[in-house]
């Protein structure tokens, strides 16, 4: 299963998330979206999930902490204890033994990121 992990600012718009998703997911059969649980209900997130008709996995922040990522955002490290919310969320949602297949891609407005992980979780 391929999971698209998302990280984004509170000011992100649906176009921000879609741009990051499109960069990361080009040519991939994404089965689900994932992000940190404190982003639940964000209008841009809800819009993207509805537009893509994909299930959304909300990951508790504590499960993101300590996830090894390929990239590192100082803000993500300070807030969540991991280098990339997008990468960590994708890894957790894809299950044990998951691996990143696309490191975080950043929207042009720098308000959203997306990374893909593949794993055996169903």
N, C-alpha and C positions, 0 to 999 in steps of 0.2 A: 504494500500500500504506500502510495506517495502522499505525503502531507505537506501543505504549504503553511509555513509558520509566518506570522505577521507581527511586526512591531511598528508602533506609530505614536505620534504625539497627539495630545488632546485636540489640537487644531487641525488634524488631518481631515481631508475630505475624501469622499468616495473615489474621486479621480486620483488622489494620492495613492490609496491602497491599490487601486486597479493598475496604476502605472508600475508599481513595484511588483505586483503579482505577474503582470504580463512579461516583465523582464525576466523574472525567475522561472516562470512556468512554461515558457515557449516550448512547444513540442512535447510536453509531458502530460501524462494522464493523471491529473491530481484527483485524489479521492476525498480529501477533507482539508479544512482550514483549521488552524490552531493559533491561539494567542494567550497571553497572560489573563487570568480571570478578572483582574481589576479593570479590564477594558470592556467587560460585558455591557451590552446595551448601547455602545457608542454607535451613533447613526451611520457613520461611514462603514463600520464593520458589518452592521446589520444589512446595509445596502449591498455590499460586496457578496456576502453569503447568499443573499436572496438572488442577486443577479447571476451568480455562478451555480445556484442550486446545489450547494455543497454543505455537508454538515459542519458545524463549528464546535471544536473542542476548546473549552476554557480551562487552562492549566493553572493550578494554584502557584502563586509566586514562589513558595518554598520549594516546589519541584523544579523550578528553573535554576535556582541557586546551585552553583557548582557544576552545571553542565559545561562540558568542554566545547568551545565553539572555534570556528576557523577565523572569525573576525572579532574585533573588540571595539565596542563603543564605551568610552568612559562613563557616559550617562547610564547605559544599561548595567555596567558593572556596579556603579554606585547604588542604583535603585533596586536591582534584582539579583546581584551577585553572579551575573553571567555576562559574557562579552557581547552577546547578541540575543535579544528577546526572540527575534524571528527564528534564528537557528535553534535555540534551546527549546522553544515551543514545538517546532517541527520534530525535533528529536524525541522529546517526551511523548508527543501524541503518536508517533510512529512505533513506539514500543521499544522494549529491551533489544539491544543489538542494532538499533537503527543507525544509519550513517547519512551524512549530508551528501546530496548529489548536486546541489547548487548553493553556494554560500550566499549570504544576504546581499540582495540587490536593493539599491536605494532609488526611490522615486526622484524625479528631477527637482521637485520642490523640497526634497530632503525631509519630508514629514512622515514617510512610511518606508518600511523595509519588508522584504519577503525572502525566505529561504526555503529550499525543499529538502526533505529527508525521506528516505525509503526504509521501510521496516516490515515486519511480519504481523504487526497488530491488525486486527480486523474490527 
